[in-house]
Structures are given as C-alpha cells and as structure tokens.
Amino acid sequence: MGLLDGHAFKVRTEEIADGRKTAWEATALPLATVRNLAGSGPLSWFDSGVVNFKVQDEWTLNNRAAVELDWQIGLEGVTMALPSTLGITQRAALLPLVTYINSRPRALELRYNLVMNEREFESVASLEATGIWQSLIEGLARSLSKLSGEQVNQTKEHLSSTAKNFKDYLDARRK
C-alpha cells in the first residue's frame, strides 16, 4: 500500500505456478490527480469527481506463455468540459458524450479485458517489445472512441501520452 498524490494506492503481487498475479487498486482517487498524470487528452477534460479502479494481470510462462489483463474503472460524481482548443467539428462530435456523462446520476462503469498468447512474445526481450502496452492502448482507444466519437488514432495518441506520464511518474518515485 502506498500513496498516489496523497491518496491510498494498493499494489499486490502474488507468485503463482509458472507466473505471477498483480493487482493495482485505488478507491475514490480524485480526478484532479488523474488529470495531473494524464497531461492532455480525454482524461484531462474531467472537472470533478473520483475514479475507482482495479487492474489485475496474470502472467504465465509454462508450456505456453500468456498474459491476461482485466481493467475495471468506475467514475463517480464526474463532470466533464471540452477544452476551448478543440475545433468546431470535434466539439460537435464530442458534445453528446459530455452531455451524457454530465447527466448521469449514477457511476459510470467501464471494463476492459485483454488476453495475449505466446505468439506475441516470440523474439522479444522487453515488456514494451512484447506489444502488451500497444495492444492495450489500441483496445482501449477503440472502446473509448466509440463512446467519445473521437478518431481512434487521436484517442490512441492521448492514451499513449497518459501511459508515458504515468510511467514517468512511477519511475521518478522509484528514484
């Protein structure tokens, strides 16, 4: 258990036969903290509210290498505003999403699963080289683009930037 910008953040790792399980969890993490990590893109458009998330992964390297990721994200009490830097076409396309999010009386629950098998691991040496992050970002970008109306490539750029900012934050904390 640790703190992320002063808020509880749990990371739990467990050795399993031929692999490992990890769970990352935060409850009632202010979206202001998420905005600071995200830098830009759709996550930076949230004005208020909290996020609850639980990310679980399981890695096995026995007869067949495999990775399973399960993301559960809940947004509570959120409000969203589009930045003035967006063009008129983008604003028009995204306004229904913003209206939907701002009118929700309940939490918005998002869930994402990714399973990769050993073919994605052939002839690679590092985590980034396995394509895990790229596959995750591409899948999330497709899902979020459907909700937001934003182009998949644009959403992918925002997610990549957010992942890099979060990785940089964790790297800085380790030093």
VEXVEX-663062 format. One record per residue (C-alpha): residue number from 1; residue in three letters; x, y, z. Coordinates in steps of 0.1 Angstrom, whole numbers, plus 5000, padded with zeros to 4 digits. Layout:
REM residues N
pos/code/u/v/w
NUM/ALA/X/Y/Z $
...
//
This chain:
REM residues 175
pos/code/u/v/w
1/MET/5000/5000/5000 $
2/GLY/5013/5034/4992 $
3/LEU/5001/5069/4983 $
4/LEU/4995/5084/4949 $
5/ASP/4994/5122/4953 $
6/GLY/4984/5117/4990 $
7/HIS/4956/5091/4982 $
8/ALA/4957/5053/4990 $
9/PHE/4970/5032/4962 $
10/LYS/4974/4994/4965 $
11/VAL/4997/4971/4946 $
12/ARG/4996/4934/4954 $
13/THR/5018/4908/4938 $
14/GLU/5015/4870/4942 $
15/GLU/5037/4843/4928 $
16/ILE/5017/4815/4911 $
17/ALA/5027/4783/4894 $
18/ASP/5049/4794/4864 $
19/GLY/5040/4830/4867 $
20/ARG/5027/4859/4887 $
21/LYS/4994/4878/4896 $
22/THR/4994/4915/4902 $
23/ALA/4965/4938/4913 $
24/TRP/4965/4976/4913 $
25/GLU/4937/4993/4931 $
26/ALA/4926/5028/4941 $
27/THR/4893/5039/4956 $
28/ALA/4880/5075/4955 $
29/LEU/4910/5088/4937 $
30/PRO/4902/5124/4927 $
31/LEU/4901/5130/4890 $
32/ALA/4924/5161/4896 $
33/THR/4951/5136/4904 $
34/VAL/4943/5116/4872 $
35/ARG/4943/5149/4852 $
36/ASN/4978/5157/4866 $
37/LEU/4991/5123/4854 $
38/ALA/4972/5124/4821 $
39/GLY/4986/5157/4810 $
40/SER/4962/5161/4780 $
41/GLY/4935/5142/4761 $
42/PRO/4901/5130/4772 $
43/LEU/4911/5123/4808 $
44/SER/4921/5159/4812 $
45/TRP/4886/5170/4803 $
46/PHE/4871/5159/4837 $
47/ASP/4864/5188/4860 $
48/SER/4854/5169/4891 $
49/GLY/4846/5135/4906 $
50/VAL/4865/5105/4916 $
51/VAL/4877/5073/4900 $
52/ASN/4878/5038/4914 $
53/PHE/4899/5013/4896 $
54/LYS/4911/4978/4898 $
55/VAL/4936/4965/4873 $
56/GLN/4946/4928/4875 $
57/ASP/4971/4909/4854 $
58/GLU/4982/4873/4854 $
59/TRP/5013/4862/4836 $
60/THR/5022/4825/4830 $
61/LEU/5053/4812/4812 $
62/ASN/5048/4774/4814 $
63/ASN/5043/4754/4782 $
64/ARG/5025/4783/4767 $
65/ALA/5032/4820/4776 $
66/ALA/5001/4840/4783 $
67/VAL/4990/4874/4798 $
68/GLU/4955/4882/4810 $
69/LEU/4946/4918/4819 $
70/ASP/4913/4929/4835 $
71/TRP/4906/4966/4839 $
72/GLN/4876/4978/4860 $
73/ILE/4871/5016/4861 $
74/GLY/4843/5034/4879 $
75/LEU/4837/5071/4876 $
76/GLU/4816/5088/4903 $
77/GLY/4802/5123/4905 $
78/VAL/4821/5133/4874 $
79/THR/4816/5164/4853 $
80/MET/4833/5170/4820 $
81/ALA/4840/5201/4799 $
82/LEU/4856/5202/4765 $
83/PRO/4887/5224/4761 $
84/SER/4884/5255/4740 $
85/THR/4913/5243/4719 $
86/LEU/4891/5217/4701 $
87/GLY/4878/5226/4667 $
88/ILE/4841/5231/4660 $
89/THR/4838/5196/4643 $
90/GLN/4854/5179/4673 $
91/ARG/4833/5198/4698 $
92/ALA/4801/5189/4679 $
93/ALA/4811/5153/4678 $
94/LEU/4820/5151/4715 $
95/LEU/4792/5172/4729 $
96/PRO/4767/5142/4732 $
97/LEU/4793/5123/4752 $
98/VAL/4799/5152/4775 $
99/THR/4761/5157/4779 $
100/TYR/4757/5120/4787 $
101/ILE/4784/5119/4813 $
102/ASN/4773/5152/4830 $
103/SER/4737/5140/4831 $
104/ARG/4744/5106/4847 $
105/PRO/4730/5103/4883 $
106/ARG/4749/5071/4889 $
107/ALA/4785/5060/4885 $
108/LEU/4799/5052/4850 $
109/GLU/4814/5017/4850 $
110/LEU/4839/5007/4823 $
111/ARG/4855/4973/4820 $
112/TYR/4882/4961/4796 $
113/ASN/4898/4927/4792 $
114/LEU/4929/4917/4772 $
115/VAL/4943/4882/4767 $
116/MET/4976/4876/4748 $
117/ASN/4992/4843/4740 $
118/GLU/5028/4833/4733 $
119/ARG/5028/4844/4696 $
120/GLU/5030/4880/4708 $
121/PHE/5062/4870/4728 $
122/GLU/5083/4855/4701 $
123/SER/5118/4870/4696 $
124/VAL/5114/4899/4721 $
125/ALA/5133/4909/4751 $
126/SER/5114/4937/4770 $
127/LEU/5079/4944/4782 $
128/GLU/5074/4972/4756 $
129/ALA/5087/4949/4729 $
130/THR/5061/4922/4737 $
131/GLY/5034/4946/4723 $
132/ILE/5014/4944/4756 $
133/TRP/5012/4981/4760 $
134/GLN/5004/4987/4723 $
135/SER/4977/4961/4723 $
136/LEU/4962/4975/4755 $
137/ILE/4963/5011/4742 $
138/GLU/4948/5000/4708 $
139/GLY/4919/4981/4725 $
140/LEU/4912/5009/4749 $
141/ALA/4913/5035/4721 $
142/ARG/4888/5016/4701 $
143/SER/4864/5013/4731 $
144/LEU/4868/5050/4742 $
145/SER/4865/5062/4706 $
146/LYS/4831/5045/4703 $
147/LEU/4820/5064/4735 $
148/SER/4835/5098/4727 $
149/GLY/4832/5100/4689 $
150/GLU/4869/5109/4687 $
151/GLN/4890/5093/4660 $
152/VAL/4908/5061/4671 $
153/ASN/4943/5074/4663 $
154/GLN/4937/5106/4682 $
155/THR/4925/5086/4713 $
156/LYS/4954/5063/4709 $
157/GLU/4978/5093/4710 $
158/HIS/4962/5106/4742 $
159/LEU/4963/5072/4759 $
160/SER/4999/5067/4749 $
161/SER/5007/5101/4764 $
162/THR/4988/5093/4796 $
163/ALA/5006/5059/4799 $
164/LYS/5040/5076/4794 $
165/ASN/5032/5103/4820 $
166/PHE/5022/5076/4845 $
167/LYS/5053/5055/4838 $
168/ASP/5075/5086/4842 $
169/TYR/5057/5094/4875 $
170/LEU/5064/5058/4888 $
171/ASP/5100/5059/4876 $
172/ALA/5105/5092/4894 $
173/ARG/5090/5078/4926 $
174/ARG/5114/5048/4924 $
175/LYS/5145/5071/4923 $
//
